[in-house]
């Protein structure tokens, strides 16, 4: 990509607040800069929403709610389908925009456009499949009718690491269900969400149904919205500590909530595994999105009989990864999102090394402009190391060894998180046991990537509540209503 390509794409991005179908400045006139993590250069200046702007966005969503809920499901689905089509036409521009503001390699950004836009297509089809049921009650004295109605105005908080997919995964089912929304994108990566709002407006979405309020004052925007009784739903993707605080705030008005929180994914390799497949899976599960994914494998739990070979093979693969700006050809590892992310990776790796871990490759920062950390493989990581307890969100493989299945299960489950797990084994019976015994909401069995718009995404324990995607996803935005009628 050339500098002119980058300039052309950035010129297309609206940088105001999107409220009631209009692009506007923040009420206080403030703006904030969005930077390229690979260079530190300012990409754009974006309107910085105030609490008053947040409430104006909710006003717009509330005003549009009844009419949008009454809009025929086919019409709602057609708008989402049109948005999907527009995203296919602009895949290259959306991918470049994501790479510029988030840093991931361009090929991965293109993959996110395909994956993320699919939520619009999937939920365009689910909009017309919202069903209920009718039946005779067991006593025969009446008839039971169950219908599913839109929850109402929703507040959607999205993270920086998948700026397109995390927005579409929430917006798609909400709109399909007949709910209006206020979206607060991450401060670090608001541009892709603003472009997504532009696409939806072009697709024919009525004014007020979608409102977007980028801000540097997330707490100041969020608290009054959660205290407003007109809001009926909160969906958040981010860290567990922030999610816990939001749940506490949402309790005051007994809001429906969906929480996709932290992870600490185990990647278990048994002695009978196909090591070629396991290493391929490990590279995807760890290094996709520069390791900055809640689904990223965090703990590589490898049987002692194959651990040396696994470590050698993955070290060879990591050595071949090229580090650089995501727009450059052949780059496999882009920058981390900011300096704090590099500091975190460095601290966790140093702690592991001080406790006896062997650095096979990497293990430090990359000099030069930008926030880069070298792809790293740590072997023989001590069980007390912080890196096995903390979601690193960076390109670091941490290998621990086990001797039997029971020990592997114990190590894998020894965490307060439970989002996703990965297991590699040729033994189908063992694979079934792992499905039943590992305490996670999702599992990859002999695969390293599990995300799909048609499947329910979510975790257990402190990894969250609710599901996004799949048939289940739209029901997060619907309330069942039971009606009893007399026997006719």
Beta strands, then each sheet from edge to edge (+ up, - down):
strand 1: 17-19
strand 2: 22-24
strand 3: 31-35
strand 4: 42-47
strand 5: 133-136
strand 6: 142-150
strand 7: 154-157
strand 8: 181-184
strand 9: 210-212
strand 10: 233-237
strand 11: 256-260
strand 12: 265-269
strand 13: 297-303
strand 14: 358-361
strand 15: 376-379
strand 16: 396-402
strand 17: 417-418
strand 18: 420-424
strand 19: 442-445
strand 20: 460-461
strand 21: 464-465
strand 22: 478-486
sheet 1: 1+ 2-
sheet 2: 3+ 4-
sheet 3: 5+ 6- 22+
sheet 4: 9+ 8+ 7+ 10+ 11+ 21-
sheet 5: 14+ 15- 16- 13- 12- 18- 19-
sheet 6: 17+ 20-
end
